[in-house]
Amino acid sequence: MSTDAAVTLSGVSKTFPSGTVALAPVDLAIAPGRFVSLVGPSGCGKSTLLRLIADLIVPSSGTIARAWTSGPSGIGFVFQDPTLMPWATVADNVGLPLRIGGTTGDVNAALARMGLADFAKAYPRELSGGMRMRASIARAIVAAPAMLLMDEPFAALDEFTRFGLNDDLLALWNAHRWTVVFVTHSIREAVFLSERVIVMSPRPGRIVGDVAIQFDQPRTAALRNSHAFVDACARVSGLLGEGLAA
């Protein structure tokens, strides 16, 4: 077990009460301040792994060591659906973790970081899909969490909006260096965002690849059209194909 990791999973598996074996034993250590993506086919346990890290569910076997105190201020979680309260303003939605956890944070600063400074008094119904996701991310970072966990947050967005949010997320990460674990079905998104891509097999999920992504920061839109980027995507795709075949 790594002693300097933000989170370390040792022999962690998960079987649900229905009998579904979601995860085979997984060993994974993530260093502080790193951006790591999880890719794999639907149902391979990516979201289960994220929820285990977040302490939202408990493992069936194995241990999870976290470098932060479990609780509302330890993590920020961004779901695929923004899950905003429709009756509350954007500012009230973003401030929810502070009220629940009794922690301090600057709602206005979080809104400004996500380009929503002028929408504090708006309601979710008045926002586009991309803006609602920006509000969800602002809510996740308002309490300055030790780790940011993101479960396919941009999957439902159009490509233009998705690319813009990718760029903004990377800019935020470069500024604050949160530890990020990002689940996506998009190999291109994973390679563009990450320093490390973890490739998972079909259920029961297990790690079949661990690819270091060594492009310089900051990353620009031009990277997506480079030969090096295409090659990195091909490496991840090849490992994914091997996992599916196995």
C-alpha positions in Angstrom: 0.0 0.0 0.0 1.3 3.4 -0.9 1.8 5.7 2.1 1.8 8.9 0.1 -1.2 8.4 -2.1 -4.4 10.4 -2.0 -6.3 7.1 -2.1 -5.2 3.5 -2.2 -7.4 0.5 -3.0 -6.0 -2.9 -2.0 -7.9 -6.0 -3.2 -11.2 -4.1 -3.4 -14.1 -6.0 -4.8 -17.9 -5.3 -4.8 -20.8 -7.7 -5.0 -24.2 -6.2 -4.7 -27.1 -7.9 -2.7 -28.7 -8.9 -6.0 -25.6 -11.1 -6.6 -24.2 -8.9 -9.3 -20.4 -9.0 -9.1 -19.5 -5.4 -10.1 -15.8 -5.4 -9.4 -13.2 -8.2 -9.2 -10.4 -7.4 -6.8 -8.8 -4.1 -7.7 -5.5 -2.6 -6.6 -5.1 1.1 -7.4 -3.2 4.0 -5.9 -3.7 7.6 -7.0 -1.1 10.2 -6.1 -2.2 13.6 -4.7 -2.8 16.3 -7.3 -3.1 14.0 -10.3 -5.8 13.8 -12.9 -6.8 10.2 -13.6 -9.5 8.9 -15.9 -11.3 5.6 -15.8 -12.5 4.2 -19.2 -14.2 0.9 -20.0 -17.4 -0.6 -21.4 -20.8 0.1 -19.9 -21.4 -1.8 -16.7 -17.7 -2.5 -16.0 -17.8 -1.0 -12.6 -16.4 2.5 -13.3 -19.1 4.3 -11.3 -19.0 1.6 -8.6 -15.3 2.3 -8.2 -15.9 6.0 -8.0 -18.6 5.5 -5.3 -16.3 3.2 -3.3 -13.6 5.9 -3.4 -16.2 8.5 -2.2 -17.3 6.2 0.7 -20.8 6.2 -0.7 -20.8 2.4 -0.7 -18.6 -0.1 1.1 -16.4 -2.8 -0.5 -17.3 -6.5 -0.2 -13.6 -7.2 0.3 -10.3 -5.4 0.5 -9.4 -2.0 2.0 -9.5 1.6 1.0 -7.1 4.1 2.6 -7.8 7.8 2.1 -5.6 10.7 2.9 -8.5 12.9 3.9 -11.1 12.7 6.6 -14.3 11.1 5.2 -17.1 13.5 5.1 -18.7 16.3 3.1 -15.5 18.4 2.9 -13.3 15.4 1.9 -14.6 15.0 -1.7 -16.6 16.9 -4.3 -18.8 14.6 -6.5 -20.1 15.6 -9.9 -22.7 13.3 -11.4 -23.8 12.8 -15.0 -27.0 14.6 -14.2 -26.4 18.0 -12.6 -29.0 17.1 -9.9 -29.8 20.8 -9.1 -32.8 21.6 -6.9 -35.2 23.3 -9.3 -36.8 25.5 -6.6 -33.5 27.0 -5.5 -31.3 29.6 -7.1 -28.0 28.8 -8.6 -26.2 30.3 -5.6 -28.3 28.3 -3.2 -27.6 25.1 -5.1 -23.9 25.8 -5.1 -23.9 26.6 -1.4 -25.7 23.4 -0.4 -22.5 21.4 0.6 -21.6 24.3 3.0 -25.0 24.2 4.7 -25.0 20.4 5.0 -21.5 20.0 6.1 -21.3 23.1 8.3 -18.1 24.1 6.4 -16.9 27.4 5.0 -16.5 28.3 1.4 -17.0 31.2 -1.0 -20.1 30.6 -3.2 -19.4 33.7 -5.3 -15.8 32.6 -6.0 -17.0 29.1 -7.0 -19.5 30.7 -9.4 -16.9 33.0 -10.9 -14.5 30.1 -11.5 -17.2 28.4 -13.5 -18.2 31.5 -15.5 -21.5 31.8 -13.6 -21.0 35.1 -11.7 -23.9 36.7 -13.5 -26.3 33.8 -12.8 -26.2 33.6 -9.0 -29.9 34.5 -8.8 -31.1 32.5 -11.8 -32.9 29.2 -11.4 -31.8 25.9 -13.1 -34.7 26.0 -15.6 -33.2 29.3 -16.9 -29.8 27.7 -17.7 -28.6 25.7 -20.7 -27.4 22.1 -20.2 -23.8 23.2 -20.1 -24.5 26.0 -17.6 -26.3 23.6 -15.3 -23.2 21.3 -15.4 -21.0 24.3 -14.6 -23.3 24.9 -11.6 -22.9 21.3 -10.5 -19.1 21.6 -10.7 -19.2 24.9 -8.8 -21.1 23.1 -6.1 -18.6 20.3 -6.0 -15.6 22.6 -5.6 -17.1 25.3 -3.2 -15.8 23.6 -0.1 -12.3 23.1 -1.5 -12.4 19.3 -1.4 -9.3 17.1 -1.2 -10.5 15.1 -4.2 -12.9 15.8 -7.1 -14.8 12.7 -8.4 -16.6 13.1 -11.7 -19.0 10.5 -13.1 -19.4 11.1 -16.9 -20.3 14.7 -16.3 -20.2 15.8 -19.9 -21.7 12.7 -21.6 -25.1 14.4 -22.4 -23.6 17.6 -23.8 -23.0 18.5 -27.4 -19.4 18.3 -28.6 -18.8 22.0 -28.7 -20.0 22.5 -25.2 -18.1 19.4 -24.0 -14.8 20.6 -25.5 -15.3 24.0 -23.8 -15.9 22.4 -20.4 -12.9 20.1 -20.9 -10.7 23.2 -21.5 -12.2 25.0 -18.5 -11.8 22.0 -16.2 -8.2 21.6 -17.2 -7.6 25.3 -16.5 -9.1 24.9 -13.0 -7.1 21.8 -12.3 -3.9 23.5 -13.4 -4.7 26.4 -11.1 -5.7 24.3 -8.0 -4.2 20.9 -8.5 -7.1 18.9 -7.0 -6.8 15.2 -7.2 -9.3 14.3 -9.9 -10.8 10.9 -10.8 -12.9 11.2 -14.0 -15.1 8.6 -15.5 -15.9 8.7 -19.2 -16.8 6.5 -22.1 -14.8 8.8 -24.4 -11.2 7.7 -25.1 -10.4 11.1 -26.6 -11.8 13.0 -23.6 -9.8 10.8 -21.2 -6.5 11.2 -23.1 -7.0 15.0 -23.5 -7.7 15.6 -19.8 -5.6 13.1 -18.0 -2.1 12.3 -16.8 -3.1 8.7 -16.5 -5.8 6.6 -18.0 -7.0 3.4 -16.2 -8.6 0.9 -18.6 -11.2 -1.5 -17.2 -12.6 -4.8 -18.5 -16.2 -5.9 -18.8 -18.0 -6.9 -15.5 -16.7 -8.0 -13.2 -14.5 -5.0 -13.6 -10.8 -5.3 -13.3 -7.9 -3.1 -14.4 -6.5 -4.3 -17.7 -4.4 -1.2 -18.5 -2.7 1.8 -17.0 -1.5 4.4 -19.6 0.6 7.4 -18.7 -0.3 10.5 -20.7 2.7 12.8 -20.9 1.6 15.8 -22.9 2.7 19.2 -21.6 0.4 21.5 -19.7 -1.5 23.6 -20.6 -3.2 21.5 -23.2 -4.7 23.2 -26.2 -7.3 22.4 -28.8 -4.5 21.8 -31.3 -3.4 18.8 -29.3 -6.5 16.9 -30.4 -5.3 16.9 -34.0 -1.7 15.9 -33.3 -0.2 12.5 -34.2 1.0 12.0 -30.6 -2.6 12.4 -29.4 -3.9 10.0 -32.0 -1.2 7.5 -31.0 -2.1 7.8 -27.3 -5.8 7.2 -28.1 -4.8 4.2 -30.1 -2.9 2.7 -27.1 -5.9 3.1 -24.8 -8.3 1.8 -27.5 -6.0 -1.3 -28.0 -6.0 -2.1 -24.3 -9.8 -1.7 -24.2 -10.1 -4.1 -27.1 -7.9 -6.6 -25.4 -10.0 -6.4 -22.3 -13.2 -6.9 -24.2 -11.7 -9.9 -26.0 -10.6 -11.5 -22.8 
